């Protein structure tokens, strides 16, 4: 049949007969959402999301199950279709119990991936932690010291014991990176040639400049003060925020090309007009709130000794000489500025410092820990008092008249309103009065030529875009909101930069995209505490601090920072509340796309315990959407049938056999197919790291290095750490299928037991040496003695070729010589069978091995062929899971495979043979499309016997497929590497190099004997193996994840091996060989 013509969304497309609407849409990059479809499975249609309109059809059609027809007109994005999709999503969300993002991240004003960076710290990846933080916050050194930590208030660890020290961990990573000598500086995009001006070098301005510079714009900050930081420098004392450290962090922003011009006051030294004349196309106003509010009592205009909190702290920050020796200082207010002013006054030698606050300690807006530290240092507190009058003499205060207060009903802030108690006035001595009751903004730059909209002395902006009423002018931070926290200002700077970048690039300004986020509860107090009874209590790491005496009369930093050991221990306390599938979850993606709401159809939710019984897989039924993909792939593709539906309706769940824990299901093959197809976070890999993330992973396609099938695998990495292995439908010869080894047994890449530096034998002991020393010893011995090399079947073709340049004789201890048996019968250049031959075969004879165990993914190809009608004959010693698909099963001892094959050949020729062979005579017909598959463990004799069998049937080498045990066995054979045979071979007094093999560890007694007789033994390996322990020199090798090159798989296909992470040894394997 010819092509079918149809239109989708007005676009004319063609299709093949039998294709579905979904197939054709995907071929033409037209998105149709689906949660229940996997190309490896038959259409199911359970999610109902792929509904489309088909002209002339009654109601919506499901794209996954509707085949295209000539002239069909399809519409995929009508209002009715999208409304129906949204309804389907909201039904699924109504039964979904989980958090997309951790509550700490949801609470953070900047939206930092806190769970992610804590996981990096737990894994020892401190720069990766800083990279992740700086995606949302360019000032982690600052915030690690001064943040008010709203994230910690919502930390679920509070329901177990104590909150995680999130801020301390941020500080540790930031300090570690900043002092590493190679601190993180993000890559800039190519220059746009556009100029942007930022007014104010405070947290909002620095943040805005950072993100604009990253985008390739030329950014200049204009700052009124002599140095940068704004209130971080002039409003936060040195003992909390050391200025030398602040300067270093500002320098990291300047490294992106940001220029800062100091002592430039906007509205005086520079103006809106002058900036426009100088070519600045976009302007950000981040001038902050740096004017103290008046106390509002009689006598505060005293010319000496009465200051606002910000003025007092600013003077100290500027280095003014303020001596409070012997003075009584009263600070009026209850916020962080009041605490900072009081603790600063103590350091300036004040005899007594009192904070007077009109409410109680419970209502103080200052951070609880700051209040505790002030009390510890000796600050006194007077609660429920308000100043009425400051009395002075000779221009200096002598006392304050206060009135006592009581608390009435809550006011607009939610705190109980203080009310004066009549007749309760009293006097308190005061030599120095600091009013810290609030701040406001200096908007003196607003005038008739720069008429920004102002409300309540704040600039008015679009809340999402941070645009002002003047085109090209943006504003954010305290100048818009009034006094807020540094992290809120930083978040505003980033949002403004996002808008400004679009403006400078001539695009429509749109707000920062926001993903749908499901939550278990909106607030910590709404969580069920019973859910956390399973967690072990772990002691919180305490921040090392200066003692009270060590703080006295100086501005040394009080908090000394975590040690590396403390940081890792504290990071381990994180409960990893957010979903491990958050970056890949299709439910979240589509809920975002269609604007679905979590609680629109909310009802009763059944909560399930998370099943962690499986060694490789976590199963969270709370997130299951009942799409059935895991059930179907386990049965239809894998043939295991370990999962099934239980009950009906809202009570239905997916369970392992007999509702046992997943890890106890004997049918499960640990292939991970269920994980690969799950569209949500119900089934996820157990990442073999101290903390699993989730991370925004780099993905590298490469070739699995476990067997010779040649499966394409995706290695997911975060920095220099391997995280997990996946594949996807349609990818590689494996069509996205992987086995247990390929998916779950790659943790050796991260093993702490790996050798990363050379070792040299000295005084009978292997000790760490230098590359130069080790390489020189090996090279000298290769030249001085007859040299023999041994190479692993996991070496790349390029590594083998380079080794051949150094060794005339190259062997492999483990290599089998089956291929040589085929060559002797069919010739050296015989045509190899391909995997396509499995699909085309009428008869498949698996001879002498269990392909399901040795080459599990190739076994799936055999299973699929058998299900399509191919006759399958299984001949092996042991029972195979593939036997149930076979027409004939014959048990033959491994040691008798050659003899049995020879008997089959005789039977084909009409000769009398044993009963077992005779029963297969009628199956092996000359006119059938036959494929004989033998295993990688087969030797020369077994392979030759198989070749004679197919030859007797009038067929050639294309009817034999040798499934190799290792990824590059065939590559070694093609390169002329020989299988090592002890007979007639001696290594006595020779120089021997063993590249990646461990014959001693495999209990090859003859190999061990010969290696001990070698004159010099060098071993290249990732680990100190039993063979390596015998060596004179051990050279570290890299894993396949750190290697570039090629493998040759069992069908003779050359496949590219790609490097996912940089070599942990510092040298590529090829470089090591070349150096020999």
N, C-alpha and C positions, 0 to 999 in steps of 0.2 A: 504493500500500500504506500501511497505517496504521503506527502506532508499534509497536515491539517492546518487551516487558516482560522484564526480567531482574533478577537481584540480584548485586551485587558486594560481598563482605565483609559480607553481611547487609543491605545497603542496597538498597532497591528503586529502580531507575532505568529510564528509557526511552531508546530509541535509534531511529535511522532504519535502514531496511533497507540493507544494504551496509556499514554501519559495522563496524569491528573492535573487539575488546575494548579495545585500547589507545586508540582514538578515544573510546570511551564513558567509560573511566576518566578520561581527561584532562578531558573535559567536566565531570566530577563531582569534580574535584580529588583524585582517587585516584592516588597515585604508583605507576607501574609502571616500574622502571628499564629503560633501553635505551641501548645505545651505537651501534647500527647504523641507527637509524631517523631519518629526516628527512621531515617532512610533504610536502616537495616531491618525494619519491622514492617509488617502489613499495616495498612491504615486502620485506625481504631476509632477516632472521632470522639473520644470521651470528653475533651476539654471544651469543645464547641467554639473555640476561638477562631478557627480558620474559616468561619462562615463568610460567604460572599454572595452578592446578588448576581444572578444569571438571568438575562433578559428572557422573558417568557416562562420562567419557572415559578412555581408557587412557593413563596417563602425563600428563605436563605438556603444555600447549598453549602455542604462542607467541602472545602477545596482539597482536603487530603484524600477524600474517597470518591470524588466526582471526576470521571474521565472526560477529556475535552472532546468536542464534536465540531464538525465543520460549521463555520459561521457563528460560533458561540460568542456572545458578548458578555463580558464579565466586568463587574465593578467591585473593587475590594475595599473602598474607603468612603462609603456613603454615610450620612448621618445615622441612618437606622442601623446599619451594620456596626458602626462604632459604638452606638449606644448599647446594642446587644452584647458586644464584646466587653464593654465596661461592666455590664450587669454580671456576666459570667465571671469576670475577675473578682468582683466584689463578693460573689458567692463563695469563691475559693478563699478569699481573704478573711471572710467571716469565720472560717474554721481553722485559721492559721494561727499558731501560737509560737512566737519567736521574735527576736530582735534582729532587724537587718544590721544596723550599726549599734555598737555598744552605747549604753546610756551616757557614759562619760563623754563620748564624741558628740552625741546629740545635744548635750548640755553646753559644750565648749562654744563660746561665741564665734570662734573662728572655724569651728567644724573640723578640728584636727583629728586625724585617724589615730587616736590615743592607743587603742588596742594594738594597732599595727606597730607603732613605734616602741611600745613596751615589749612586744614580742621580739623585735629586733634587738633590744637591749638584753633580753633573756638569752638570745642566741649569740651574743657577743658581737653584734653588728652595729657598732655605735655610729659610724658615719651613715649607714643606711637609715638609722633612726633619725638622724638630723636631716637627711634628704627628705624623708617623709614629713617631718615637722615643717620644714621650710616650703613645702607645697602650699601651706596655709599661713605660716607664721615665720617671717624672716628674722625674728628676734628671740630665739629660744634661750639664749644665755640670759637675757633680760627677764623673760617670763618665768624662767626656772627659779628666779629669785623674788619676783614681786607680784606674780599672778595671785588673784584672790581665790583661785581653785574651785570654781563652781562645779567642775567635773568631779571633784572628790566628794562633793556633797551627794551626788547621785550614784556614786560607786556602789555596785551591788555587794562588794566585799563588806560594806557596813552591816549587812544582814548576817554575816558569818562571824566577824570579829571587829576589825578596824579597817578603815578605808585604805586603799593602796596609795602610796606616796607618789602620786602621778607627777606632781610638780618637781619633786626631788629627782625623779628619774629623768625628766626633761633636762634639768640642770646638769645632771651627770653626763648625759650623752653630749650635750652642747659644749660643756667645758672640755670634755675628753677630745672632741673633734677640734675645737678651737686651739687646743694646745698640742695637737698631734704633729704639727709641722707639715701637714698636708690636709688642711681643713677643706671642707666641702664648699665649692663655689659652683653654682648651677651654670649650665651651658646657656649662652645667649642665642637668640634667633638672629638671623642676618639683619644688618642695619636697615631700618625703614627710611632713614633720612628725616624723620619727623622729630620735632622738639617739643618737650613737655616741661612745664615749670611746676614745681611743688613748693608751696609756701609753708614753711615750718618743718624742722627736722626732729619733730617728736615722733611718737610711735606710729601715728597715722601717716605722716609724711614719709617717714623712712620705709614703711610698708608699701605705700603707693609707689615710691621711687624704685624699690626693689623689683616689683612685678612689672612695672613699665619697662625697666631696663632689660629684664629677661626677654621681653617681647621684641627687643631690638630698637627701642626708641632712645633718643638722646635726652637724658633727664638732668635737670639742674634743680637743686634744692636751695631755696633762699631762707636763711635762718637769722632771726634778729639777735640771738645771743652769741657769745664768743665761741661756743662749742655746741655740738649736736646732742640730741637726746630729749630736748624739751623738758617736760616734767619728770622724765626718767632721771635726768641729771639735776635739775634745779628744784625738784619736788620730792625726791626720794633720797634719804640720807645715804651716805657712803657705807655705813655699816650693813645696809641691806643691798645696795647696788654700787659696788666699787666702780669708780669712774674709769679706771684703767681698763677694766673688763668691758665696760660699755663702749669705750673707744675702739677696742679690738673688734667688737661686733659691728660697729658702724663702718669700720674699715672693710669688712667683708662685703658690705653693700657698695662701697666705693669701688671695690674690685670689679664690679659689673660695669664700671664706666660712669657711675653716678658722680656728678660734681656737686660739692656743697660750698656755697658762698655764705660766709658768716658775717654777722653784724650788718645785715641787710633787712631793714624793716619795711614790710609791705605797706604801701600807702605813703611812705616817706622817701626811702632810697630807691625803691622800685614801685611801679604802679601797673595797673592792668594795661594801660595804654603803652607803657614802655616795653612790657613783655610782648605784647602783640607786635610792636614795631621790630623787636629783636627776633621775631620768627617763631615764638612759642605758640603753637596752635591749640594746645590744651593746657589748662591751669587747674591745679588741685589746691584747695584751701584746707590746711590741716593745722590751724593756728592754736588749737587747744583752748583750755580754760585756765588762764594764768593770773587772774585778778581775784584777790580774796574778797569775800562778801563782808560787809561791816557787821559788827556784833549786834548793833541795834540797841545799844544802851547809852545812857547819859555818861559823858566823860570819856568816851573812847577816842576823841580827837586829841588826846594827850600827845604832845609832840615827841616825847621820848619814852620808850619802854612799852609801847602798845603796838603790836604787829598783827597782821593777818598770818595765818599758818603758812600760806604759799610764799608770802613775802619773807618771812623768817627763814624758811627752808631754802628759799632762793638765795638769800644773802649768804647763808652758810655754804651753799653750793658754789657761789662765786668766790669764796675764799675770804669773805669779810671777817675781820677780827671782832668776834662777839664773846665777851668774857662775862660769864654769869656766876663767877665765883661768889659763894655765900648768898646768892640771891634766892628769893622765894618766887617760883614761876608758877603761874596759873594758866592752864590751857583750857579754853572753852570749846567744847565740841566732843563728838563721840565717834568720828570716823577715822579712817586710816591716817589722814593728814594730822589729826589731833594726836594720835599715838606717835607718829613719826616726830612731830614737834616736841612732844614730851620726852621721848627717849634721846632726842638730840640735845635738849636742854640739860639733861643729866650728864651727857658727855662733855658739855661746855662748863662743867663743874658747878652747876646749880646745887644749892644746899638742899632744896626741897622742890619737888615738882608735883603739882596736883592737877588732875583732869577733872573739870567740873562739867557734868552732863545732866541734861534736864529730864532724862528718862532713867530707867534702871540698866544694869549691866546687860540684861537679856536683850534689850532693844538696841544696844549699840551697833551701828552699822559696820564698825571696824571688824576685821577678820578676828575670829576667836583666838587664833594662835598669836596674833600680834598683841592682843590684850593680855594674854598670859605672859608673854615676854616682857611687856611693860611692867606688869606687877612683879615679876621676878627681879627686874633691875631696880625696883624701888619706887616706881611711880605710884603715887597715891590717887585714889578715886573718890570723888564726892558726887553721889548720884541724887537725882531728883532735886536739882538746884538750877536756877537760871539767874544770870547777872542782871541787876537793875541799874547799877551805877558804878563807874570807876572813879575813885577819889584820888586826886593827885596833889602833890606839893612841888613847887619849883619845876613844873613840867614833867614830873616823874610820878608814876602811880605809887600809892602807899597801901591801899586796900581796895577790895571790891565788895560792894554790897550785893548779896544774893537774896533770892526769895526761894523758899522751899516749894516743891511741886508735888502733885499727886496725879495718877494716871486715870484718865477718863475713858471714853469710848474710842475705838480705833479711828484714825484719820485716813486720808487718801493713800498713805504709804502702807497701810495695814497695821501700823503700830499704834498703840494706845496713845491718845492725845494728852500731853502734859497740861495740867491746870494749876494755876497759882493757888497757894494756900494763904488766905489773907492773914496779915499780922505775923508772918513767919520770917520776916527779913532778918538777916544776920550779916556780919562783916568778916571778911577773910583777908589777912595780910597778903600783899602781892607787890613785888618789886618789878615784875616783868609779866605782861599779859599777852597771851597769844590767842587770837580768835580764829578758830578753825571750824567754822560753821558752814562753809561752802565756798564755791568759786563761781565766777562768771567769765564772760568772754570779752575780749577787747575787739570791738568791731569798728574801730575808728577809720578803717580803710573803706568802709561803705560810704559813698557820697553820690552826688548827682551824676558824676561820670562813671560811677561803678555801682549802680543802684540794685544791689542784690536784695531779694526779698528776705525780710527779717521778721521773726515772731518771738516775743519774750527774750529778746537779745540773743537769739540763735538764728543761724542761717537756715533757710527753708530749702529742702531738697526733695527730690523724688526718692522715696524710701528704698526702692529697689535699685534704681540706677545711679543715685547720688548726683544727679544733674541739678543745677540751679536754674533760675529763670534767665540767666545769660548763657547763650550758646557757647560751648567750649569751656565753661567754667564748672568745676565739680567741687564738692566739699564733703568732708566726713570727719568723724571723731567728735571730740568734745565741743567743737564749735557748732555742731549740729545738734547733738544730744544733751549738751550740758555735761558737767563733770561725770565721767564714767571710768571704767577700768582700762588699763593699758591694752588688754587683749581685745576689748571691744573696739578700741581705736585702730588696732592692727588689722582687725577684720574689716573695718570700714575702709582702710587704705587699700586693701586688696580688692574689695568690691568696686571701689572707684577706679582702680587701675584697669579692671576688666572692662568697665564702661569706656574709659578713656582710650584704651587700645582699639576698641571697635570704632570709636569716633575718629581717631587718627588714621585708621585704615579705610575710612569712608564707608563704613558699614552701618546698618541700622543698629542702634544701641538696644541691646536686650539684657535682661538681668542674668546673673549667674545661674546656670541650670541647677535644678535641685532634683535629686532622685527620690522616689517614693521610699519611705522608711516605715516599716512595720515595727510596732513596739509591744512588748508584753504588758507594760504599764507606763503611764505617762509620768508618774512620780515614784520615787523609791518607796514611800509609805503605802503605795497601792499594791506592792508586790506581796505575794504569799511567802512568808518567812520559812514555811515548811519546805519549800522548794530548795532551800540552801542548807538543810540539815545534813546533806550528804557530804559536804565539804569539810575537810580537816582544818582545824584552827591553826593558823601560822602566825608567829610573832612578827609584828610590823618592825621594820628596820628604823631605828631612831637616827635622826640627823645629828651628826657630831657638831657640837657647838662650843664656843668659848664659855668659860665659866663666868660667873658674875664679876669676880675680881679682874679677870682678863679683859673685860669690856670697859672697865672704869676709866673715864676721862680720855677715851680714844675712839677712833672711828674704824677700827679693824672690823673686817667682815665677821659677823657673829656665826653664821652658818658655814661650816667648813666643807660641806659636800660629802657625798657618799664615796666610799671606796668601790672598786670594781666588784669585789665580792659582795658588798652590801647591795649594790645596784642590781646584780643578777638575782640575788635572793629576794629582793623586794619585787622585781619584775615577775618572779615565779608566783607571787601571791595573786596576780591578776587572774580573774575567773574566765577571761576570754568570752565575754557575754555575747558579742556580736556574731553573726552567722559566718561560718567559714566559706560559704558559697556566695557571699555578698557581691563579689565582683563579677559573677557569672550567672546569677539567678535570673532565669527568664521570667518568672512571676514578677519579680521586682521591676525588671525592664519594661514589661508590658503594662504593669500598674502605673508606672511613670508615664508611659506613652499615651495611655487612655484616661489619665487623671482619676484613677480609681481611688476610693476612700476606704480606709480600714473598717470604720465602724458604721457605715451606712446601712448594712444589713446584719449588724452584729447580733449575736445570740449567745446561747450557752455554748461553752467550749469544753470538750473533754481533754484533759491534760494527761500526757503519757510520760513515763520515765524514759530517759534516753538510754538506748541499748549500746553499751560499750564492750560487749562480750567478744566481739569479733577482733582478731588481731590486727586487721588492716582497715576496717570500716566502722564508722559511727553511724548509727541509725536513729534518727529523730522523727518519730511518727507525728509529732506536733506540727511538722512542716510539710507532711505528705499531702499532695493534692489528688491522690487516687487516680493518676493518669494511667497506671498499669504498665508503664514502660519497663520497669524493673522486672516485673513478673514475666513479661513477654520476651524480653531479651534473654533472660535466664533460661527460659524453656525453648524458644524458637531458634535462637542463635547458639547458645551455649549447650543446650540439651540437658541442663542440670535440674531445672524445676524445683529450685530451693525455696521459692517465694510463691505466695498465692493470696487471693482475697478471702477474708473471713467476715461473716455476717453480712448485713445488708443496710442500705440507706445510710443515715448519719452514723450508725454504729459500725459501719464497714471499716476495716483496716487491712493493711497488707502485712502478712506475717510469714516467718519461716515455717518449715514443716512442723506440724503438731504444736504450733505456737510456742516453740522453744526459743531461748535466746539465740540470736543469729550465729554467734560463735560456736554453738553446739550443733548446728545443722550439718549432718554428714553429707548432704547433697551439695552443699556450697563448695565450689572449687576455688574460691578466693581469686577469681579472675578479675573482679572489679567491673564487670560489664554493667552491673546494676548502677554503680557509681557513675560510669561514663554516660549513661542515658538519662539519669535523674535530672530533671530541669530545674530543681530547687535544692534546698539544703537538707533534704530528708536523708540522703545518703551521701556521705563525704569521706574522703580518704583520711586516715590517721597519719598526719604528717610526722615524720620521724625527726622532730626537732624539739628542743626544750619548750618552745611555744610555737603554735602553728600559724600565727598570723590572725586573719588572712592578710596577704600581701598583694599589692599590685605587681604581678609577676611578669618577668620577661619570659617569652616563650621561644624556644629554639627547636626546630624540626631536625631530627637526626635519626640514626638507626640503632635499634636495641642491640645490646652486646651480650645477650644471654645465649641464644641459639642461632642456628644458621638460616632461619626462616627469612630474616631481613625485614622485620616489622618497622614501619615508620612510627616513631614515638615523639611526643612533644615533651621536652624537658622544661619544667617551670622553675625559674630561679629568681632569687631576690638577692641582689648584690652578688657576693661570691659564694652563696649557699644554694644548694639544690633543695627544692621544696617538694616537688612531686612529678610524676610522669603520667601523661594522658595521651590520648589519640582522639580522632574524631571520624565519624562515618564518612566513608569515601576516601580516606587518606591511606596511601601506600598499598603495598601488596596485601596488607592485612585488613584493608577496608575499615580501619579504625578499631579493630579488635586487638586486645592485648591479653596476655596470660598473667598469672600471679607474679612471675619473676619480672616480666617486662614492666608491669605497673607498680608493684609494691616492693621489689627487692633491689632497690638502687641506693639505699641509705649508706652503702659503703663509700659513696662519693664524699659524704660529709664526715666520715669516721675520724674521731680524734686519734685513732691508733695509726693513722697513715704516716708514712715516712715522708717528710718534706725536705729533708736535708741529707746529703751523702753521709755514709758511715764507712769508716776505715778501721781495719783490725790493727790494734797496737797492744803489744804485750799480751796477746791472746784474747783481747776483748774488742768488740766492735764499739767504736766511739764516734761521736759526731765529728765530721771533718768539713773542709771547704770543697766546693766544686772543683777548684783548680787542683787541689791536692789529690782528690779522688780520680779525676779524669786523667791526670798525669800518670798515676799508677797503672790504670787500666791500659792506657795507650802504650806505655813502655812495655808491658807484658804481652800485649798483642803483637808488637814488633819483635820481641825477643824470643818468643816461643811459637810453636805451631798452634794456631788458634782455631777453635771450633765454637760455633754459635748455636744456641737453641732459642726458638721464638714461639711465643704463645699464638694460638689461633684467634686471639682477640686483638692482635696487632693489626694496624691498617696496612693496606697494600703499599703505601708510601714508606712506612717504617720497615717493612720487609725488604723492599727494594734498596733502601739505604743500608740495611744490615748486610745485604749480599755484597755490597761494595767492600766490606771489611772482612768477610769470612768466605773462604772458598767452599767450606762445608757448612751448611745451615740445616739444622734438624728441628724437629719438635717431639718432645717426649709423649705428648698426648695424641698427636695426629694419627689418624687411621688411613690405611692405604687402599680403601675401597675403590677410589677413582682409578687407581692404576690397574685394577682388575678389569674395569670397563675399557680402559685404553687398550689393554692387551687383546680384547675381543673386537672392539670397534675402531681402533686406531686412536692416535693421540688427540686428533681434532674432532672427536665425535660430537654429534649434535645433542645437547643436553635437553632434557625434558623441562618444560616450564610449568608454572602453577596453572596456566590455562589448560594444560593437559588433564589436570584433575577434573576441571569443569566439563571437559569434552569426553571423558572416558566412559565406556560402557561397562568395563570391568576394572576394578581397582584391587590390586593385591598388595596388602601391607605385610611385608615379609620379614619376620624375624625381630620385630621390635614393636613397642607400644607407642605409636605416633602421638597419641593423646597425652602421654607423659613427657616425651622427649621434645616434641614440636607442637605444643597445644594449639597454636593459631592455625598452623597448616592442617591440623586435625579437623578444625571447623570447616575448612574447604572440602575435606573428604566427606564429612557429615552432610554438608549441603549437597554434594554430588549424589550421595546415597539417597537423600530425601527426594532428589529429582528423578531417581530411577536407576542410577548406576548400581551395578552389582558389586557389593563390597565383600572381600574375603580377608579375614583377619587371621594371620598366622603368627603366633607369639607364645612365649612361655607362660606369661601371666595374663590374668583377666584384665581386659581394657574397658573403659567407659564407652569406647566406640563399638564394642561387641554388639550392643543392642541394635545398631543400625546395619549390622552385617548379615549377608545371606548365608555365609558359611564361616564358622569359627573352628580353627584347628590349633590344638595345643602342641607345640614343639619346643623341646628344650633348647635354650640359647646355643648350647654347644653342638647341636645337631642341625642347625639351620642349613649349612652347606649340603649335608647329606640329603635333607628333605628336598631342597631345591633341585638337586641332581635327580632325585626320584621323580619330581614333577616333570622334568625334562624328558625322562624316559617314558613317563606316562603319556606325554604329548606325542611322542614318537611311536606309541603303541606297544611299548614293552611292559612286561609284568613288573609291578611295583607294590609297595606296601599299601594297605587299605586307606590310610590317611591321604596319601598322595593320589591314589586312584579316585577318591571321591571328588577331587577337584578337576579331574581330566575334562569333564564335560563343560566346566565353567570357563576353561582357558581355550577358547576357540580362535582359530587363525583369523576369522573374519570379524572378530570383535575388536573394538577400539580399547586395547589393554594398556594399563599403566601399572607397573610394578614399582612400589616404593620401598626402599630399604633405608635403614637408619645410619646415623653417623658413626655408630659403634661397630658397624660391619667392617670386616677386614677384606684383604685382597681376595681370598678364596671364596668368601660368601658372595662378593660382588661379581666375581668371574662366573660363578655358578648361575647367578641371576641373569647375567648377560647371555649365557648359553641358553637359558630357558626362553628368553624373548626371541633369540635368534632362531630357535627351533620352531617358534610360532610364525616365523617369517617377518619378524619385526626388527627395528633397529634401536639404537641407543636412545632415541626420543621417547621410547616406551619405558625407560627406567629413570626414576627420580631418586637421587641420594639426598636425604634430608640430614644436613650436617648438624653436629652438636654445638658448634661454636660459630660466632658471627663471620669469621673470615677463614674458615677451614679451606674452602675452595680457592681463596686467594693465595694461601700458602702453597697449595698444590700447583696452581698455575705458575707460581714463581719458582718452582723446582725444589721447594723445601721437602725434605724426606722425613718419613716416620722413623724415629729412632728405634733401632733394634740392637739389643745388647750383644748378640752373636757377632763376632768378628769386628767389634768396634771397641776401641780403648781410648780413654781420656787421660791415661797416665802421663803425667808431667806436661800436659798441654795447658794452654791458656783457654779457659772456658768462660763464655758469657751466656748467662741464662736470662733471657728477656721475657719476663712476665709469667714464667711457669714455676710450678712448685711440685716437682716429682717426689720430693722427700715427704712433703705434707700429704701426698696421695699414696704414701706407703709403697712407692716403687723401690724395692730393696736393691735391685741391680743398679738403678740410676744413682741411688745414694752411695753405693759402693764405689762406682766409677767417679762420681763428683769428688769424693774424699781423696781419690788418687790424683786429681788434677794438680798441675803445677801451680796454677793461679786460678781462682774462681771469682768472677764478678757476677753479681746478680742485680738485675734491674726489676724493681717491683714496687707496688704501692704500700706493701706491708712487710714487716720483718717476719717472713714466712720461715718454715722449717728449713727450706733450701737456703734462704738468705742468711740464716744463722751459721751456715757453713762457710760463708763467703769471706774473701779477703777485702773486698770492697762491695758496698751496697749502694746502688744509685736509685734515687726515688723516681717512680714513674707517675704519670698522670692518668686519670680515669678517662673513659671515652667521652665524658661530659666536657673535658678540657682539651679535646683533640680535634684537629682537622684532618681529613683524609677520606679514604674510601674503604668499603668492605665489598666482597663478592659473595652474594648469598647462594643458597643451595641450587637455584635455577640458573646461576651464572650471571645474574644481573649485578652490575657495578652500581653501588649505592653510596651517596655522599654522607659522610659523617661530619657534623657541624659542631663547632665549639660553642658550648652554652655559657661557660664561665672561664675565667683566666686560669692558667695552670697554677695549682697551689704550690708547685715546686719552684716556680720562678723560671723554669725552662720548659719548652715543649719537648716531647719525646724525640721528635726528629732532631732537634738541636743537640740533644744528648748523644744520639747516635753519630751525628756528623762530627761531633767533637772527639769521637774515638780515633 
